[in-house]
Amino acid sequence: MASGLGWLSPHKISPPGVVANSFQELIRSGELQAHLLASLERAAAGLFWGLLSGLVLALLAGLTRIGDALLDGLVQVKRAIPNLALIPLAIIWFGIGEEMKIIIIALGVLVPIYINTHAALRGIDRRYVELAESLSFGRGRFLRTIVLPGSLPGFFVGLRLAITHAWTALVVVETVNATTGIGFMMTQARIYGQTEIVLVGLVLYGVLGLVSDAAVRFLERKALSWRQVLQA
């Protein structure tokens, strides 16, 4: 708005009308769809592997004393290290291709999934465990009826944070030897001073974050509908 009113130079930030026109042109040429699809594929792959790894580690550490002793400290150390600080080491180990990008995203997802799911598992009411023991629940039934429902609230909190971490990591890794993706599109626009395309990319990231968070909240309400019934 400030640029449109002439308060700021259009070379610093493009007016809304120019941004809208650039958005339409990118769609018309198909360039935006191609970059968006590439970013979604990277984010989905990193989210999948990070979610799977975080859940497995949380279950091992949350349900067994040995797992907790071996794994929790390592994850806490990783938690203290900024995820993006690992990029130089990841480049040395895995190169500058897609594998490195997905691993960095997955590492960003793993920590919040692990921390919140592990905390939820450790916070399960002891009375439910004793009830399962008194009813002679087998391990499978115990996991289905006690562990899974008890860990879901923490898991969904971790998932909301994990998706935010995934988008944040995606922005950075797409500036490393990428030829497609929203981050690459924004980097190229920065080089040529095309602030309108940079703003298009920022709006896209914001919309993707908002939509993905809304989707997780919808799934959370569906999965935890039993909790609302109990509260009522």
C-alpha positions in Angstrom: 0.0 0.0 0.0 2.8 2.4 0.9 4.4 1.8 -2.4 1.1 2.2 -4.3 0.6 5.6 -2.6 4.1 6.7 -3.5 5.5 6.7 0.0 8.1 4.1 -0.9 10.2 3.7 -4.0 8.8 0.9 -6.3 12.4 -0.3 -6.7 12.3 -1.1 -2.9 8.9 -2.8 -2.9 6.4 -3.2 -5.7 2.9 -1.8 -5.6 0.0 -4.3 -5.0 -1.2 -3.9 -8.6 2.2 -4.9 -10.0 2.4 -7.9 -7.6 -1.1 -9.1 -8.8 -0.1 -8.7 -12.4 3.1 -10.6 -11.9 1.1 -13.4 -10.1 -1.2 -13.7 -13.1 1.6 -13.7 -15.6 3.4 -16.5 -13.6 0.3 -18.6 -13.6 -0.4 -17.9 -17.3 3.1 -19.0 -18.3 2.9 -22.1 -16.0 6.1 -21.1 -14.2 4.4 -20.7 -10.9 2.7 -24.1 -11.0 6.0 -25.8 -11.8 7.8 -24.1 -8.9 5.0 -24.7 -6.5 4.8 -28.4 -7.4 8.5 -28.8 -6.8 8.3 -27.1 -3.4 5.3 -29.2 -2.3 7.1 -32.4 -3.3 10.2 -31.5 -1.3 8.2 -30.4 1.7 6.0 -33.5 1.6 9.0 -35.9 1.4 10.8 -34.1 4.3 7.6 -34.1 6.4 7.0 -37.8 5.8 10.4 -38.9 6.8 10.7 -36.5 9.7 7.3 -37.5 11.0 8.1 -41.2 10.7 11.5 -40.9 12.4 10.1 -38.6 15.2 7.3 -41.0 15.9 9.5 -44.1 16.0 12.0 -42.4 18.3 9.3 -41.0 20.6 7.7 -44.5 20.9 11.1 -46.1 21.7 12.0 -43.5 24.2 8.6 -43.0 25.7 7.7 -46.7 26.2 11.0 -48.2 27.2 13.6 -47.1 29.8 16.5 -48.2 27.6 15.2 -46.3 24.7 14.8 -43.2 26.8 18.3 -43.5 28.2 19.8 -44.0 24.7 17.7 -41.6 22.6 16.4 -38.7 24.6 19.8 -37.1 25.2 20.7 -37.3 21.5 17.5 -35.7 20.4 17.9 -32.9 23.0 21.4 -32.2 21.7 19.9 -32.0 18.2 17.3 -29.7 19.5 19.9 -27.3 20.8 21.6 -27.1 17.4 19.9 -24.8 14.8 18.7 -27.0 12.0 20.0 -24.7 9.3 23.4 -24.7 10.9 23.7 -28.4 9.7 23.5 -27.4 6.0 27.3 -27.1 5.4 27.8 -30.6 7.0 24.9 -32.0 5.1 26.3 -30.7 1.8 29.6 -32.4 2.6 28.0 -35.7 3.4 25.1 -35.9 0.9 26.0 -33.4 -1.8 23.9 -30.5 -3.1 21.1 -32.6 -4.6 17.6 -33.4 -3.6 18.7 -35.9 -0.9 20.4 -33.1 1.2 17.3 -30.9 0.9 14.9 -33.6 2.1 17.2 -34.6 5.0 17.4 -31.0 6.3 13.6 -30.6 6.1 13.2 -34.0 7.8 15.5 -33.1 10.7 13.5 -29.9 11.2 10.3 -31.9 11.4 11.7 -34.7 13.6 12.5 -32.7 16.7 9.0 -31.1 17.4 7.3 -34.4 16.6 9.6 -36.3 19.0 9.5 -33.7 21.8 5.7 -33.3 22.0 4.8 -37.0 21.4 7.4 -38.1 24.0 6.1 -35.6 26.5 2.5 -36.8 25.9 3.6 -40.4 26.3 5.3 -39.7 29.6 2.3 -37.7 30.7 -0.3 -40.5 30.4 -2.2 -40.9 33.6 -0.8 -43.8 35.6 -4.3 -44.8 36.6 -5.0 -45.8 33.0 -1.9 -48.0 32.9 -2.9 -49.6 36.2 -6.4 -50.2 34.8 -5.0 -51.9 31.7 -2.8 -54.1 33.9 -5.8 -55.1 36.0 -7.8 -56.0 32.9 -4.8 -58.0 31.6 -4.5 -56.0 28.3 -2.0 -57.4 25.9 0.6 -55.1 24.4 -1.3 -54.6 21.2 -4.6 -53.7 23.0 -2.6 -51.5 25.5 -1.1 -49.5 22.6 -4.4 -49.1 20.8 -6.6 -48.1 23.8 -4.2 -46.3 26.2 -1.0 -45.2 24.4 -2.4 -44.0 21.1 -5.3 -41.9 22.5 -3.0 -40.5 25.2 -0.3 -39.5 22.8 -2.5 -37.9 20.1 -2.8 -34.4 21.7 0.9 -34.0 22.0 1.5 -35.4 18.5 -0.8 -32.9 16.9 0.9 -30.0 18.8 4.2 -31.3 17.4 2.7 -31.7 13.9 1.7 -28.0 13.8 5.1 -26.9 14.8 6.7 -29.5 12.5 4.9 -28.1 9.4 6.2 -24.6 10.3 9.7 -25.9 10.6 9.3 -27.7 7.2 8.3 -24.5 5.4 11.2 -22.6 7.1 13.8 -25.2 6.1 12.3 -25.4 2.6 12.9 -21.6 2.0 16.6 -22.0 2.8 17.4 -25.4 1.1 15.8 -24.2 -2.2 18.6 -21.5 -2.4 21.2 -24.3 -2.5 21.8 -25.5 -6.1 18.1 -25.7 -6.8 16.7 -25.2 -10.3 13.0 -25.3 -9.3 10.9 -24.3 -6.3 9.5 -21.2 -4.8 12.7 -20.4 -3.0 14.7 -20.7 -6.3 12.1 -18.4 -8.0 12.6 -15.8 -5.2 16.4 -16.1 -5.4 16.4 -15.5 -9.1 14.0 -12.5 -8.7 16.3 -11.0 -6.0 19.3 -11.2 -8.4 17.4 -9.2 -11.0 15.7 -6.9 -8.6 12.2 -8.2 -9.3 10.6 -7.4 -5.9 7.1 -8.2 -7.2 8.1 -11.9 -7.7 9.8 -11.9 -4.3 6.5 -10.7 -2.8 4.5 -13.3 -4.8 6.8 -16.0 -3.2 6.3 -14.6 0.3 2.5 -14.6 -0.1 2.6 -18.2 -1.4 4.6 -19.3 1.7 2.2 -17.5 3.9 -0.8 -19.1 2.3 0.8 -22.6 2.3 1.6 -22.2 6.0 -2.0 -21.0 6.8 -3.7 -23.8 4.8 -1.4 -26.6 6.1 -2.0 -25.4 9.7 -5.8 -25.3 9.2 -5.7 -28.8 7.7 -3.8 -30.1 10.8 -6.3 -28.4 13.1 -9.2 -30.0 11.2 -7.6 -33.4 11.5 -7.0 -32.8 15.2 -10.6 -32.0 15.8 -11.7 -35.1 14.0 -9.1 -37.4 15.7 -9.8 -36.0 19.2 -13.6 -35.7 19.0 -13.7 -38.3 21.8 -12.1 -35.8 24.1 -14.8 -33.2 23.4 -17.4 -35.8 24.2 -15.8 -36.6 27.5 -15.6 -33.0 28.4 -19.2 -32.5 27.6 
